[in-house]
Amino acid sequence: MKTGKDWEEIEKYLEGKLSVNETNMFETKLQADSELLQLLLAHKKMNVSLNAYGERVRLKQKLEQIHQDTFAEMPQNQQNKLKIFWIQHYKTMAVAASVSLLVAISTILYINFQKVQIRQSANFKALRKDMDRIKRSQSALINNLNTPKKEEIAPANYIGTGFALTNDGYFITSLHVIKDADSVFIQNQNAQTFKAVTVFRNEQSDIAILKVVSSNFEAYKTLPYSFTDKSGNIGEHVFTLGFPREDMVYGEGALSAASGFEGDTVSYQISIPVNPGNSGGPLLDDKGNIIGLISGKQTETEGAAFAVKSQSIISIIQELAKDSLEEGFKLNKKNNLAGLSRVNQIKVLKDYIVTIKVYNQE
């Protein structure tokens, strides 16, 4: 729950009363706190609505005053006509003046009850992290991305997770992460950022394949993991890595069900806590095999998340015509993680799991 200090900072930020240093600190805080970001956006929308309502009230008052002043100077026959018109249309004008008040009230309700983007049902939450509309401009970012500098990069509109599909620059993520994007970039653990383009998308399975097009991208020697074509077992121990925050976050749990949301047979249900930003991350078994791709969670059940099965991913890739991509590619079949401890598995994996940064032109 947010404190009075948080609300005071939001007010000062929107009113432009923070110093440059305070503004930078507050924007850094917004990047790490999605709840605070959502409250700021909703509060800004509410302020706009309230201001609009105030303007309409003042306009209505002016109209009434003009009516009274004009009415007093009119001949009796014109006064009668104006009375009839006013009686017929006053309610319509009052309703118009009240619309903004209803919008303001709806916005207040939004703060408390509409904090998630909905896909298919009110119980399913897609895990794309929304960093929209209050950050630095996209143009400033793109101008700086042509050089591999490790300086601070402007925040994206949306953030998700992805991982290497091949060693030569193809990556996979959730489709809802990059859907409707104007520009997509991937960022690795060394803070290097590369431009990518979408080369394949599948709405039904909610997956997208990206290809890096930056010339300074260096191909991996090989991938340390493989995609399993076997079905997972309920109770099997699994783990994931992703970016619900700037640093990579590890999560572990078990396969809870052989089907996903509302019985979706292309997905698993898993008992791993996931948050916005986790979408597109890998789901792995104890041996380090890729068994799925994180897609979303059930809002009314704590710890109930979903992942697209690796068999679905393999099937989609196998069905791609060879001319669908500029160059054909094969999934790695050798797993080098099986004999490693979990800590050492993660040390290897972190170089192949990336942040997906999405930019929309304002």
N, C-alpha and C positions, 0 to 999 in steps of 0.2 A: 504494500500500500504506500502511495506517495505521500510525502510530508508537506507541511505548509511551505517549507523552504523550496521544494521542487516546484510548487505552483508559482511561488514568487519569481523563481528563475525563468519559468515559462513566460510569465507576464512581461518581465523585463526584456527577455529575448525578442518577443514579438513586437514590443514597443521600441526596440532599438536602443535600450537604455544600458546595455552591458558594454563594458570596455572591450577593446580588441582582444586582450588577453582572456577576459572572462568569456567572450563569445567563443574563442577557440576551445577553451576548457569545457564549455557547455556542449559544443558540437561533438567533442570527443566522448563526453558522457552519453550523448544521444546514440552514438554508434554502438555503445556497449549495452544500452538499456532500451530494448524494443518497446517496452511498456511506456516508458517516458516519451519516446518518439510518437507513439500512437496518441497519447494524451495531448501532446503539443499540436499535432495535426488536427485533432478533433476540436481542441480549444480555439485554434485559429479559425476553423470553419464556423464555430459557434459565434465568435466575435464578428465575423463577416455577416452572418445572418442577423445578429442583433443590431448591427449598424444599419443594415438594409431595412430592418423593421422600423428602427427609429426614424429613418428618412421617410418611410411611407406614412408613418403616423404624422410627421410634420407636414407632409404633402396633403394629407387628409384634412388636417386642421386649417391649412391655407385655403383649400377648396371650400371648406365650410364658411371661412371668413369672407371669401370672395362672394359666395352665395348670399350671405347675409347682407353684405354691402350693396351688391347688385340688386338684390330683391327689394331693398328699401327704396331704390330709385326707379323701379319699374312701374309702369301703369298697371292698374288693377287687373286688366285682362291678361297681360303677360305674366303677372304674378301667379294667377290661377294655373296657367300652362306650366310654369316652372314648378309649382307645387306638385302637380301630377307627375312630371318627369322625375322629380326628386324622390317621391314615394315609390315609383316603379323601379328606380335604379340604385337607391341608397344601399340596399342589402348587398348588391353585387359589388359596389365600391368598397363596402366594409369588409367583405370577404377577401377582396384583393389586398387590402391593407393588412389582413390578418395572416396571409400566407407566410410571411417571413417569421412571424411568431411561432407558427407551427413548425417551420424548419428549424428554428432555434431549439424548441423543445425536443424535436427529434434528434438533434445533434447531441443534446445532453444525454438522451437515452443511448445514443451511439457510444458515448464514452464508456458506459457501464456494461453494455450488452453486445456490441458489435466490434470486437477487437480482432477478429480473424477473417481471412478471406475464405469463402466457402466454395467447395467443389463437390457437385453432385448431391450433397445432403448437408443439413445443418450440423451433423455429427462428424463430418470429415474436414480436417484442416490441412490444406497444402502447406508445405514447410518452406516456401520461399520467404526470405527475410526482406521486409520492406524498409528501404532506407531513403524513401522518395521525398522530393520536393523541398528539402530544407538544407541541402548540402551545396557544395561548390559546383560550378557549372561543368557540364560535360565537355565543352570545348576546351577548357583549361586542362582537363585530364588528357584528352586525346593529343593535344599539342606536346605533352610531356612524355607520352608513351613510346615515342619513336626512339628514345634513347634508354638503355637499361640502367637508369639511375635508381638508387635505393632510397631516394627521398620520399617524403610522404605523398601518397596518391589520393586524389580527390575521391570521396566516397561514391559508391555506385548507387543507382536507384533501387536495385534488388541484388541480393546476395544468396548464393546457394553453394553446393558442393559438387565436385565432379571427380573422376579418376580416369587414369590412362586406360584406353581400350586396346591400343597397340603401342609399340615402342617408337613409332614414327610420327606422332602428333595428332592422333585421333583420341578424343576423350568422350566420355558418356556422362550424362546428367539427366535430371528430370525435365520433361518438356515444359512443365508449368514454370520452371525457373527462368527459361529464356524466351518464353512465348511473347510475341509482339515486341521483342527487343530491337532497338535501332543499332546497337553495338554490343558485342560480347567480348569479354577478355577473360583469360585465366591467369591466376597468380599462384606461383609455386612457393615452396617453403623458404626460398632464398629471396623472396619479395620481387622476383622477376615477373613482369607482366607481358603477356603476349595476346595479340589480337586473334580471334577465332571466328569462324563462320559455321553456320548450321548446315550440315550436309544431309541429314536425315532426321525425320521426326515421325513418331507414331502416337497418335492421339489415344488410342485404346489402352496401350500399355503405359502411357505417359513417360516415354523416354525420348531423348534427343541425342544425336551424335554430332560432335563438334570437330572441326579440323583447324589446327593452328596454322595461320598464314603469315605470321611474323618471320622474317628471314633470320633473326638471331636465335630462333629456337633450336636447341641441340637435341637430337633424338636420343632416347634411352638405348643403352646397349641391349637390354632385354627386360621383360617384365618379371617380377618375382612371384606372381600369382597366376592362377588359371581360373576359368569359369567352369564350375561343375555342372554336369548335365544330369545329376542325380537329385532326387527329391529329398529335402531335409526331413528330419524326424521331429515330431512334437517333443519338447523337452530338451532338444539339442542345444548346447551352449553356443551362443553367437556373439559377435561384437561388431561395432561400427566406429568409424572416424569421420568427423565432419567439422563444419565451421558455423555453429550457432553464435560464435563470437570470433574475434580476430584470430585468436590462437586456436589450434586444432584441439578438438574435444573428443575424448574416448568414452564410449558407452558400451555396456555389456548386458546381456540378458539371455533369454531363451526363445526358441520358436514356440509360440503359444497356440497357433492353429495353422492347418495346412491351406487355409484360404484367407483372403484378405477382407477388406471392407465390404459388408453386405454379401458375403459369400463369393467374392471375386476370386476365380480359380487361377488367375495369373499372378497372384500375390500371396505372401505369407502375412500372418499377424505375429508380431514379436513383442516381447516385454522389455523394451529398452526405452528409457526416457529420451525423447527427441524434441527439438525446438526449431523455430524458424531459422533457416540456414543449413539444416541437416539434409534437406532434399537433394537427391542426386548422389549422396554418399554411398560407399560400398557396405554391404552386409557380408561378413565373413564367418566361416566356421572356425573351430579350434585349430585346424591345420593351415588356415590362411587361404582357403579356397574362397572365391567370390561365389556366394549363393544367392545374392539379391542386390537390389538398389533401393535405398530409402525413398519413400514417396510421400508419406503423410502420417497423420495420427488421428485417433478418435477423440473428440473433444470431451465427451462425457465419461470416458473411462481412463483413469490415470494409468500411464505406462503402456497403453495399447497403441502400438505403431504398426505401420505396414511397409512392406518392401516387395517390389516386383521381383519375381523369381528369376534366377539365372537361366533356367530352361527357356523362359519366354524371351529373354535377351538373345540367347543363342539361336533360337528359332527365327527371330526377326532378322538377325544378321545373315543367317544361312539363306533366307528367302530373298535377300537383296540381290538384284541382278548385278552382274559384274560391271555393267556400264552405269550403275547408279552413282558410283563414286569415281573420281578421276583415276584412282588406283585401287585395285582390289586389296583386301587385307585379310589376314587370318588371325584368329584368337590364339593367344599363347596356351600351350597345353602342358607346360612344365611348371610345377609349383616348387619354389625354393624356400618356402616358409615353414613347412611341416615340422622340421626338427628343431625349430627355434622356440625360445621362451616367448611369452606374450610381449614382454618389454622389448626384446630384440625384433620381434615381428613388427611392432609399431615403428621402431627406428628405421627399418627398411621401407615400410609402407609409406611413411610420411612424404617421401620424395615423389610419390606417384599420385597423391591425392591433392587436389587443387581447389582453390576458391574460384567460383564462377561469379564474375561481376557483370551485371547487366545495366546498360545505360539507355534511357529513353529520352529522345529529344523533346525539350519543353516547347 
